[in-house]
Amino acid sequence: MAALAKLKGQPAPAGQPHPANDRGQSTEGSARALLRFITCGSVDDGKSTLIGRILYEAGAVFDDQLTALDNDSRKFGTQGAAPDFALLVDGLSAEREQGITIDVAYRYFSTDQRSFIVADTPGHEQYTRNMATGASTADLAIILIDARKGLLPQTRRHSFIVSLMGVRHVVVAVNKMDLVGYDQAVFRQIEQDYRNAVAGLGFASIDFVPVSARDGENVTSLSRLTPWYRGPALLPLLESVVVVAEAEVEAGFALPVQWVNRPDLDFRGFAGTIARGRLRVGDVVAALPSGRRSTIARILASSGDVSQASAGQSVTVTLADEIDISRGDVIASVMQSPVVKQELQARLLWTGEAALREGGEFILKLATASANAQIVRLHHSVDIESYAEAPAQSLAMNGIGLATLTLDRQLAVLDYTSSRELGGFILIDRLSNQTVAFGFVETRANKSNERLAKGPSTAGRTVLRLVGWRGAQERRAWFEAASWRLASGWVVFAAVALSTGQLGLAAALGLGDIALRPLLKGLHARLWTRRAPPALYDGAGI
């Protein structure tokens, strides 16, 4: 522990570090709000180093871990004789060999003011799906930016993803300020560039902190090397952030049923975790998607019968009436209840290696419900550089777009901005059983596309039905078929006109070719379809 002992002996501006088991007083039992946050950004921006430094400065590293860190730093470290704090978080052998983060690493630590759960996520584009998993439960995101490089494509992608995931509080840590001489102009330029880039993502708060994760500058206390910075250090800023739990104050109640508890003939309860709102004994509720109504007879928590329960609590409820309810159904308040839909329009973050295309069939899991889903239309994709929407026929890995899905059963859903539990889902490949997409239900997109579907007039709607939407596959196919028919008809017209000299006959045969060719093609396809052998059908011979 020579390197660590030497570091601990220095009067570092970040404060005097100490092992976790050497704390002077116990803080168990104190009431501190829990903050879940995520670190994200591009490769080598210093995410793991920052988290390791915070854990070290906050006293969340034990003596045996300090000894292991000293040994691992000499073996795997990238800081020479100094400790490599990234090794406190990067535990996989592949991560240590390559010096990158691959899997999501969760760490718990606390201060006198607050408790924290941090998810250190990978910055490499190949592991974007892991980053999205870490962001799905976060209240706040720390976006790291290398002061030398500024904004990178992965910085923009991660910012867009955390906004999709419902994270509304962002702290931008401009790291490696020591490598640019703690230049204020560099910091201000990055601040301006980032604000301009994410202006339309709807973040409630964006704070900027100049840091050096390696040296601990502005991590737990203000650094003397940045006298021009007037804000708080990173950890005090995290301790002071106020995150409003919107689900707890909403009037609408929703409980996705996870399990029907039937221990004997006299008890039938419905167990699950409350997704939003507050429930009380005697409240009138509806079972979705059936719509049958009843009232709450009992609410059972871990401590026994209670009179009320709120979002985040795991409870079992009983109803005054016998209603057929099973796993995947939702017990909800009559007012402000989820909507029941069999067709969803949602933003998709595609994580599958094979590209997403229209017509793909998947298993959809939303809250406690599962359904078979098909992609019937891909409306557009999102350009990760400008966040602009553009027509698309497919989504590549890590692509983001808006799609319409049809389900084989009705589900109770909410807009993702209203409820993560009832507005977020995943798509699973039916063959490989791999998660290939994160989905976010958007009722605003539903309304927008309904207006587009109506069109400006009856003639406009007729044209859209014939040729398809702009950028859609059906429109391309329509124009391709139309151009081929016109070209074929023109060839027939020219051949007859040159050989006979009769323009009227040539025009009649040319028009006849345009009209008869698709009819003959359809008849030919129908005859061959009827004669197809049974072995060509799905499931034949099983």
Secondary structure by P-SEA (a helix, b strand, c coil): caaaaaaaacccccccccccccccccccccbbbbbbbbbbbcccccaaaaaaaaaaaaccccaaaaaaaaaaaaacccccccccccccccccaaaaaaccccbbbbbbbccccccbbbbbccccccaaaaaaaaaccccccbbbbcccccccaaaaaaaaaaaaacccbbbbbbcccccccccaaaaaaaaaaaaaaaccccccbbbbbbbccccccccccccccccccccccaaaaaacbbbbcccccccbbbbcccccccccccbbbbbbccccccccccbbbbccccbbbbbbccccccccccccccccccbbbbbcccccccccccccccccccccccbbbbbbbccccccccccbbbbbbcccbbbbbbbccccccccccccbbbbbccccccccccbbbbbcbbbbbcccccccccccbbbbccccccccbbbbbbaaaaaaaaaaaacccaaaaaaaaaccccccaaaaaaaaaaaaaaaaaaaaaaaaaaacccaaaaaaaaaaaaaaaaaaaaaaaaaaaaaccccccccccc
